[in-house]
Each structure stands twice: as structure tokens, then as C-alpha cells.
């Protein structure tokens, strides 16, 4: 006997990771920025990406990845391998339940407008606009911080009162746009995430404060009073290749400076802690010291802390 378990091969081939997520009670859904790629959400800020035609998955916040068996155990660690096997037997060949995953015939895609043209078509921030009201009202961002963001052309007004946040590389070239409003968020099509950047001053910026979302970076800047030594950064989710390259370039530039520090100002949850650890590892490789900074008052993110502080 070879000892080869043919049923495992059959289950791996017959159960997509999206269907496996359904089996443990979590529905996969389409990603807003890449409609062809499903994702699984298990809580605020924790997203797992389904790839390889549904046969694989990976965690953008860590190195975790594998097949449908490891996904089921990752999502429900209480299940042992035998229990997962029995669970997956019941969903062989089943399609995931979320309706957004049931796509009809492919439609011809319209050519994406270059991201630089998209940005150029939008207005700069204007007091009294719907976007201004969203940022100063719903998000509690002070006009002083928004004035600095406008000075560096980091934020523009999107349609329907949304706010657009620029991702730029180390040369200042626009690579992508993070788009937010009270009910929706997305990222510009056929573009790249690098880093949202807001300088706190015009001199040497030896302190890199890395947040997860641009609104959190602006909120931290507001709470700190725009520290003149700080470059406020946001990655918009997991660390992609261009984001990693941009961050590493900043760290290399600061390597050897005694006052250089990377501040991991990610969310105060399990996913945020894992993200902070990844940032710490990058700082360690570059020889730059690091600090963990969490939102005050038991809040999950920096905008929560800013809004809560205004309401208190």
C-alpha cells in the first residue's frame, strides 16, 4: 500500500476555499477593489484572500496560507483534522452562498482611466463642501490638519461627498487612490498601493508613524498636534509589494540615525497587533528602532479615538 489518501485530493479539488468558509459559518464576498477575487472576513480588519481559482488562500497581514483544510482550521482552531474532513465531505461541489460570488457571463471591461487623470479631475479640498463636512463632521478631523493635507495634495474631493487619499511612491509619483465615504470604500482600478504620506513638518522627518488607513493617519496627526519630526503614513490594508518597497526605502534612508524610529500605530485588535509585528520586523532588518502605539481610551483605531475625544 502506498498510504496515499485519495479522499484528501478529492476534497481539495471538490471544495473551494470560499465554500469551506461557508461551512464554518463565514461567507466569502467579492473584494471591492478586485471584483474577481473573493475574500473572507472574520472581524474588523481581518481579511483572508482566496486565490488559485478558489483552491488556495492567504492572509495579507501574515505569512499564513495553504488549502481549504488549513483555512477551515485557521477559521475555527477548535476543529481537529478529522472534524474538518467530515465537515468538508458535506460541501463537495457546492458553490459558496454569497450572491456576489455568482457572476453571470463576463462583460467586456472598459479601459481604466489612468490614476493621474482621475486625480487631476477632482477638486482640491473646499470648506463647506460635502467632502469637507464628511471629514470635519463624521470623522472629526480639524481644519488645521486638512489644510496641511491639502498643502501636500494628499486629499481631494471625490464624488457624492467622498474623500480621495493619494498613495505616492518615494519620488512623489501618484500610484493609487484610496476612496472613502461614510458607507463605502474602495481603491482605484488598475493602480498600486504604495503609501499615503502626510509630513508633519518641512524638516528632517526621522519618525515614521504607520497607520492602517489614511483617515487614521490624519487622526493620529490631529491627536499629536502634527509633530514636526513625523511622517504620517498609511498602507490601506495589508502590505503589498510596492508598499513594502516604499517603506523599506524610508527605513534605509533613516538607518544609523540615533533619533530614527518606526511607530507601529496600527489598530488595537489582534489583526492590528500582527500587523505591528510585521512592521517591527521590517524596522529590525533596517536597523531602525520601533515603538508600538495604540489608540487611547480603549478605542480600536485612531479615528475612533478622535471622534470619541470630541464627543467626551
C-alpha positions as CSV (number, residue, x, y, z in Angstrom):
1,X,0.0,0.0,0.0
2,X,1.3,3.4,-0.8
3,X,-0.5,5.1,2.1
4,X,-1.8,7.9,-0.3
5,X,-5.1,9.3,0.9
6,X,-7.1,9.9,-2.3
7,X,-10.0,11.3,-0.4
8,X,-7.9,14.3,0.6
9,X,-7.1,15.0,-3.0
10,X,-10.8,14.7,-3.9
11,X,-11.8,17.2,-1.1
12,X,-9.1,19.7,-2.1
13,X,-10.3,19.5,-5.7
14,X,-14.0,19.5,-4.9
15,X,-14.3,22.2,-2.2
16,X,-13.3,25.8,-2.9
17,X,-11.9,27.9,-0.1
18,X,-15.0,30.1,-0.3
19,X,-17.3,27.1,0.2
20,X,-15.1,25.9,3.0
21,X,-15.5,29.3,4.7
22,X,-19.3,28.9,4.3
23,X,-19.0,25.5,6.0
24,X,-17.7,27.1,9.2
25,X,-20.2,29.9,9.1
26,X,-18.4,32.7,7.3
27,X,-19.5,33.9,3.9
28,X,-16.9,34.9,1.3
29,X,-17.6,38.1,-0.6
30,X,-16.2,39.9,-3.6
31,X,-13.4,42.4,-2.9
32,X,-14.5,46.0,-3.7
33,X,-11.2,46.8,-5.4
34,X,-10.7,43.5,-7.3
35,X,-14.2,42.0,-8.1
36,X,-12.7,38.8,-9.4
37,X,-11.0,37.8,-6.1
38,X,-13.2,36.7,-3.2
39,X,-12.2,37.5,0.4
40,X,-13.3,36.1,3.8
41,X,-13.8,38.4,6.7
42,X,-13.6,37.2,10.3
43,X,-13.9,40.5,12.2
44,X,-12.9,44.2,11.8
45,X,-9.6,44.5,10.0
46,X,-9.1,40.7,9.5
47,X,-9.4,39.6,5.9
48,X,-8.2,36.4,4.1
49,X,-7.8,36.4,0.3
50,X,-9.0,33.4,-1.7
51,X,-6.7,32.7,-4.7
52,X,-5.7,30.0,-7.2
53,X,-9.3,29.7,-8.6
54,X,-10.7,29.1,-5.1
55,X,-8.2,26.3,-4.2
56,X,-5.9,28.4,-2.0
57,X,-5.9,31.3,0.4
58,X,-3.5,33.7,2.1
59,X,-3.5,36.3,4.9
60,X,-2.2,39.7,3.8
61,X,-1.4,40.5,7.5
62,X,0.9,37.4,8.0
63,X,2.6,34.6,6.2
64,X,-0.4,32.2,6.7
65,X,-1.6,30.5,3.6
66,X,-2.5,27.0,2.2
67,X,-5.5,25.0,1.1
68,X,-9.1,24.5,2.2
69,X,-8.2,22.2,5.1
70,X,-5.9,24.7,6.7
71,X,-8.4,27.5,6.0
72,X,-11.1,25.7,7.9
73,X,-8.8,25.1,10.9
74,X,-7.5,28.7,10.7
75,X,-11.1,30.0,10.9
76,X,-12.1,27.5,13.6
77,X,-9.0,26.3,15.5
78,X,-11.1,24.1,17.8
79,X,-11.7,21.6,15.0
80,X,-9.1,18.9,14.5
81,X,-8.2,17.5,11.1
82,X,-10.7,14.6,11.3
83,X,-13.5,17.0,12.1
84,X,-12.5,19.2,9.2
85,X,-12.5,16.3,6.9
86,X,-16.1,15.3,7.9
87,X,-17.2,18.9,7.6
88,X,-15.8,19.3,4.0
89,X,-17.4,16.0,2.9
90,X,-20.7,17.7,3.2
91,X,-19.9,20.6,0.9
92,X,-18.1,18.8,-2.0
93,X,-19.1,20.5,-5.3
94,X,-21.2,23.2,-3.5
95,X,-20.9,26.8,-4.6
96,X,-20.4,29.5,-1.9
97,X,-23.6,31.0,-0.6
98,X,-22.8,34.7,-1.0
99,X,-24.7,36.1,-4.1
100,X,-21.9,38.4,-5.1
101,X,-19.9,35.3,-6.0
102,X,-22.4,34.1,-8.6
103,X,-21.3,36.0,-11.6
104,X,-23.0,35.9,-15.0
105,X,-21.3,36.0,-18.4
106,X,-18.2,38.1,-18.5
107,X,-18.8,41.6,-19.8
108,X,-16.2,43.5,-21.7
109,X,-14.2,45.7,-19.4
110,X,-13.9,49.4,-20.0
111,X,-10.4,50.6,-20.1
112,X,-9.5,52.1,-16.8
113,X,-8.8,55.8,-16.7
114,X,-5.2,56.4,-15.6
115,X,-4.9,57.2,-12.0
116,X,-3.2,60.5,-12.6
117,X,-6.1,61.6,-14.8
118,X,-8.7,60.5,-12.1
119,X,-6.8,62.6,-9.5
120,X,-6.5,65.7,-11.8
121,X,-10.2,65.7,-12.4
122,X,-11.1,66.1,-8.7
123,X,-11.3,69.3,-6.8
124,X,-8.9,70.3,-4.0
125,X,-10.5,70.5,-0.5
126,X,-13.0,73.3,-0.1
127,X,-14.5,74.5,3.1
128,X,-18.3,74.0,3.2
129,X,-18.3,71.1,0.6
130,X,-19.9,67.8,1.3
131,X,-16.4,66.2,1.5
132,X,-15.3,68.8,4.0
133,X,-18.4,68.1,6.0
134,X,-17.7,64.4,6.0
135,X,-14.1,64.8,7.1
136,X,-14.7,67.5,9.7
137,X,-18.1,66.2,10.9
138,X,-18.3,62.5,10.7
139,X,-14.6,62.0,11.0
140,X,-13.9,64.9,13.4
141,X,-10.7,65.9,11.6
142,X,-9.7,69.5,12.4
143,X,-9.4,72.1,9.6
144,X,-5.7,72.6,10.5
145,X,-4.8,69.1,9.7
146,X,-6.9,69.1,6.5
147,X,-5.1,72.4,5.5
148,X,-1.7,70.6,5.7
149,X,-3.1,67.6,3.8
150,X,-4.3,70.0,1.1
151,X,-0.9,71.8,1.0
152,X,0.8,68.5,0.2
153,X,-2.1,67.4,-2.2
154,X,-2.7,64.3,-0.1
155,X,-6.5,64.5,-0.1
156,X,-9.0,65.6,-2.8
157,X,-12.8,65.6,-3.1
158,X,-14.4,62.6,-4.7
159,X,-18.0,62.3,-6.0
160,X,-21.0,62.3,-3.7
161,X,-19.1,63.8,-0.7
162,X,-16.4,61.1,-0.7
163,X,-12.8,61.7,0.1
164,X,-9.9,60.5,-2.0
165,X,-6.5,59.9,-0.5
166,X,-3.3,59.8,-2.5
167,X,-0.9,56.9,-2.5
168,X,2.6,58.0,-3.6
169,X,5.9,56.4,-4.1
170,X,9.2,57.7,-2.8
171,X,9.6,60.0,-5.8
172,X,6.2,61.6,-5.1
173,X,4.5,59.9,-8.1
174,X,0.8,59.1,-7.6
175,X,0.4,55.3,-7.7
176,X,-3.2,54.8,-6.5
177,X,-6.2,56.4,-4.7
178,X,-7.9,55.2,-1.5
179,X,-11.6,56.3,-1.7
180,X,-13.8,56.6,1.3
181,X,-17.2,57.9,2.4
182,X,-19.5,57.0,5.3
183,X,-20.9,53.9,3.6
184,X,-18.3,52.8,1.1
185,X,-14.6,52.3,0.5
186,X,-12.6,51.2,-2.5
187,X,-9.3,51.6,-4.3
188,X,-8.7,52.9,-7.8
189,X,-8.8,50.2,-10.5
190,X,-5.5,49.1,-12.2
191,X,-3.4,51.1,-9.8
192,X,-1.0,50.2,-7.0
193,X,-1.0,50.7,-3.2
194,X,2.2,52.3,-2.0
195,X,1.9,54.7,0.9
196,X,-0.4,57.6,1.9
197,X,2.0,60.3,3.2
198,X,1.4,63.4,5.4
199,X,4.5,65.2,6.5
200,X,4.1,66.8,9.9
201,X,6.8,69.4,9.2
202,X,9.2,70.6,6.5
203,X,12.4,69.5,8.1
204,X,14.0,66.1,8.6
205,X,11.3,63.5,9.4
206,X,13.0,60.8,11.5
207,X,9.8,59.4,13.0
208,X,7.7,57.2,10.7
209,X,4.2,56.7,12.1
210,X,2.5,53.9,10.2
211,X,-1.3,53.5,10.4
212,X,-3.7,51.2,8.5
213,X,-5.9,53.8,6.8
214,X,-5.3,57.4,5.7
215,X,-8.1,58.7,7.9
216,X,-6.3,57.1,10.9
217,X,-3.0,58.7,9.9
218,X,-4.8,62.1,9.7
219,X,-6.4,61.4,13.1
220,X,-3.1,60.5,14.7
221,X,-1.7,63.7,13.3
222,X,-4.6,65.6,14.9
223,X,-4.2,63.9,18.2
224,X,-0.5,64.6,18.3
225,X,-0.7,68.1,17.0
226,X,1.1,67.4,13.8
227,X,4.6,66.6,15.2
228,X,7.2,68.3,13.1
229,X,9.5,65.3,13.2
230,X,6.9,62.8,11.9
231,X,5.9,61.5,8.5
232,X,2.4,60.1,9.0
233,X,1.9,57.1,6.8
234,X,-1.0,54.7,5.9
235,X,-0.8,51.4,4.0
236,X,-4.6,50.9,3.3
237,X,-4.8,47.3,4.4
238,X,-2.1,44.6,4.0
239,X,1.5,45.3,2.9
240,X,1.7,44.8,-0.8
241,X,5.0,44.7,-2.9
242,X,5.1,48.4,-3.7
243,X,4.1,49.4,-0.1
244,X,6.9,47.2,1.3
245,X,9.4,48.6,-1.2
246,X,8.3,52.2,-0.3
247,X,8.5,51.5,3.5
248,X,11.9,49.8,3.2
249,X,13.3,52.7,1.3
250,X,12.2,55.1,4.0
251,X,13.8,52.9,6.7
252,X,17.0,52.6,4.7
253,X,17.2,56.4,4.5
254,X,16.9,56.6,8.3
255,X,19.2,53.7,9.1
256,X,22.0,54.8,11.5
257,X,20.3,58.0,12.7
258,X,20.0,57.9,16.6
259,X,16.6,59.5,16.7
260,X,15.1,57.4,13.9
261,X,12.1,55.4,14.9
262,X,9.2,53.5,13.2
263,X,6.0,53.8,15.2
264,X,3.6,50.9,14.5
265,X,0.3,52.8,15.1
266,X,-2.0,50.0,13.8
267,X,-5.4,49.1,15.2
268,X,-5.8,47.9,18.8
269,X,-7.0,44.4,17.8
270,X,-5.5,41.0,17.1
271,X,-5.0,41.8,13.4
272,X,-3.5,45.2,14.2
273,X,-1.1,43.5,16.6
274,X,0.1,41.0,13.9
275,X,0.5,43.9,11.5
276,X,2.5,45.8,14.1
277,X,4.8,42.8,14.4
278,X,5.4,42.8,10.7
279,X,6.3,46.4,10.8
280,X,8.7,45.7,13.7
281,X,10.4,43.1,11.6
282,X,11.0,45.5,8.7
283,X,12.4,48.1,11.1
284,X,14.7,45.4,12.6
285,X,16.0,44.5,9.2
286,X,16.9,48.1,8.5
287,X,18.4,48.6,12.0
288,X,15.8,51.2,13.0
289,X,14.2,51.0,16.4
290,X,10.5,50.7,16.7
291,X,7.6,51.5,19.1
292,X,4.1,50.2,19.4
293,X,1.5,53.0,19.7
294,X,-2.2,52.1,20.4
295,X,-5.2,54.4,20.3
296,X,-6.1,55.8,23.8
297,X,-9.3,55.3,25.7
298,X,-9.7,51.6,24.7
299,X,-10.6,52.6,21.2
300,X,-9.9,50.3,18.2
301,X,-8.4,52.8,15.8
302,X,-7.2,56.4,15.8
303,X,-10.3,57.9,14.2
304,X,-12.4,56.2,16.8
305,X,-10.2,57.9,19.4
306,X,-10.5,61.3,17.8
307,X,-14.3,61.1,17.4
308,X,-14.7,59.8,21.0
309,X,-12.5,62.5,22.3
310,X,-14.6,65.2,20.6
311,X,-17.8,63.7,22.0
312,X,-16.4,63.3,25.5
